[in-house]
Amino acid sequence: MNRNAFRGVAATFCLPLAFAACDDGPSEPGPTAASFSVYLTDAPGDVEAVWLEILSASLQGEDETVPLLDESTGLIEVTELVGRAQEIVDDAPIPDGRYGKLSLIIGGAVLETTGGDVYTREGASHPGGLEATGQLHCPSCSQSGLKVQLHGVQIDGGDNALVLDFDVHQSFGKQAGNSGRWVMTPVIRAEDFSA
């Protein structure tokens, strides 16, 4: 996808979030002409609505980890992103090099079913004020973060953008039995990269 064309989509539908440097993470990259932006979109699913909070994002290179975001995005309604995208990292400076993974730390999450039940994670509240019916569990949302495979993306200066597809249909399931719990196993793919 052409970077400029995608920026048009972002400008129309997205609220950019400012990039903040990580104070206690890896050292700041040196002078560089490269920048990196990340957008989140959604494959259609069969739940009513899903909100996710991304706490941090970082690129993993051959020799270093580069922080892209170290402050919460707040809850993003990913089910509203079918056919459009939300910018979560805006032109973060990065050194040139080859990057194999993007790491995301997921914080709070809210799932609303088509029947009106609400399941929450990490103390998150339904944006519309609906009462939580139960808990949303995420066994894979560990401190190490969700890993999105980039398969050796090469950065050689310029503006670079990555589109992540959060597949709602494959990411959520109701636990068997009478527990009434929903389980989140996020399926996030690197859908498109443009330099």
C-alpha positions in Angstrom: 0.0 0.0 0.0 1.3 3.4 -0.9 2.4 5.3 2.3 0.9 8.6 1.2 -2.4 6.9 0.3 -2.5 5.2 3.7 -1.8 8.5 5.4 -5.0 9.8 3.7 -6.9 7.0 5.3 -5.4 7.7 8.7 -6.1 11.4 8.4 -9.7 10.7 7.6 -10.5 8.1 10.2 -7.8 8.1 12.8 -6.8 10.2 15.8 -3.0 10.2 15.9 -1.3 9.4 19.2 1.9 11.2 20.1 5.1 9.1 20.3 6.8 9.2 23.6 10.4 8.1 24.3 10.9 5.3 26.8 12.8 6.6 29.8 13.7 3.3 31.3 14.0 1.2 28.2 16.8 0.8 25.7 18.9 3.8 24.9 17.7 6.4 22.4 18.6 5.7 18.8 21.3 8.0 17.4 20.7 10.4 14.5 18.6 8.8 11.8 16.5 9.7 8.8 14.1 6.8 9.3 10.8 6.9 11.0 8.2 4.2 11.8 4.4 4.4 12.1 2.0 1.6 13.2 -1.7 1.4 12.3 -4.3 -1.0 13.7 -7.2 -2.4 11.7 -9.7 -5.2 12.2 -10.8 -8.3 10.3 -14.6 -8.7 10.7 -15.8 -10.8 13.7 -19.1 -12.0 15.2 -19.0 -10.2 18.5 -20.8 -6.9 19.1 -17.8 -4.8 20.1 -14.2 -5.1 21.4 -12.0 -2.5 23.0 -8.3 -3.0 23.6 -5.6 -0.9 25.3 -2.1 -1.1 24.1 0.4 -0.2 26.8 3.6 -0.3 24.8 5.1 -1.2 21.4 8.7 -2.0 20.4 10.6 -3.2 17.3 13.0 -6.1 17.8 16.1 -5.9 15.7 19.1 -8.1 15.3 21.1 -6.3 18.0 18.6 -4.1 19.8 15.0 -3.4 20.9 13.7 0.0 19.8 10.8 1.4 21.9 8.0 3.0 19.7 5.4 3.7 22.4 5.6 3.7 26.2 2.3 5.3 27.2 -1.2 3.8 27.0 -3.3 4.3 23.9 -6.4 4.1 26.1 -9.2 1.8 24.9 -9.4 1.5 21.1 -12.7 0.1 19.7 -11.1 -2.4 17.2 -14.5 -3.6 15.9 -15.0 -0.1 14.5 -11.8 -0.5 12.4 -13.1 -2.7 9.6 -12.0 -1.0 6.4 -10.2 1.8 8.2 -7.3 2.1 10.7 -6.2 3.7 13.9 -2.7 5.2 14.2 -1.0 4.0 17.4 2.6 5.0 16.7 3.3 8.2 14.8 6.7 8.6 13.1 8.8 7.1 15.9 12.5 7.6 15.1 14.4 4.3 14.5 17.9 3.4 13.3 18.3 1.7 10.0 18.5 -2.1 10.1 16.6 -5.3 9.8 13.7 -6.0 12.2 12.1 -9.4 12.8 9.3 -8.7 15.3 7.0 -6.1 16.7 6.2 -6.6 20.4 2.9 -5.3 21.9 1.9 -5.2 25.5 -1.9 -5.4 25.9 -3.5 -3.9 29.0 -7.2 -3.5 29.6 -9.8 -5.1 27.3 -13.6 -5.1 27.0 -15.7 -7.6 25.1 -19.4 -7.0 24.5 -21.3 -10.0 23.1 -24.2 -9.8 20.6 -26.4 -10.8 23.6 -25.4 -7.7 25.6 -23.0 -9.5 28.1 -19.8 -7.6 29.0 -16.5 -9.2 29.9 -13.5 -7.1 31.0 -9.8 -7.5 31.7 -7.3 -5.6 33.9 -9.9 -3.4 35.5 -11.1 -1.9 32.2 -14.7 -0.5 32.1 -17.2 -0.6 29.2 -17.0 2.9 27.5 -20.8 3.0 27.4 -21.1 2.3 31.2 -22.5 -1.2 30.9 -21.9 -3.4 33.9 -19.4 -6.2 33.6 -21.0 -9.7 33.4 -17.7 -11.6 33.8 -14.0 -11.7 33.3 -12.1 -11.7 30.0 -9.0 -13.9 30.3 -5.9 -13.5 28.1 -3.3 -16.3 28.8 -1.0 -15.0 26.1 -1.0 -11.4 27.3 2.2 -11.8 29.3 4.8 -9.3 30.4 7.0 -10.2 27.4 4.3 -9.0 25.0 2.6 -10.4 22.0 5.0 -10.9 19.1 4.0 -10.0 15.6 6.3 -11.6 13.0 7.8 -9.1 10.5 10.0 -11.6 8.7 13.0 -9.4 8.5 11.7 -6.0 7.5 14.6 -3.8 6.2 14.6 -0.1 7.2 16.8 2.1 5.1 15.8 5.6 6.0 12.6 7.4 4.9 9.1 7.1 6.2 8.0 3.5 7.0 4.5 2.3 7.9 3.1 -1.0 9.2 -0.6 -2.0 9.2 -1.5 -4.6 11.9 -4.7 -6.6 11.4 -6.4 -7.7 14.7 -8.6 -10.6 13.8 -11.5 -10.4 16.2 -13.2 -13.6 14.9 -10.1 -15.7 15.7 -9.1 -13.9 18.9 -12.0 -14.6 21.2 -13.9 -17.7 22.3 -16.2 -18.6 25.1 -14.7 -21.1 27.6 -16.4 -24.5 27.7 -18.5 -25.5 30.7 -20.5 -23.3 33.0 -17.8 -20.8 33.9 -19.3 -18.2 31.5 -15.7 -16.8 30.9 -14.5 -15.5 27.6 -10.9 -16.1 26.6 -8.8 -13.7 24.5 -5.9 -15.2 22.4 -5.0 -12.2 20.2 -4.4 -13.0 16.6 -2.5 -10.0 15.1 -0.9 -10.1 11.7 1.5 -7.7 10.0 -0.9 -7.1 7.1 1.0 -4.5 5.1 4.3 -2.7 5.2 5.3 0.3 3.1 8.5 2.2 3.0 
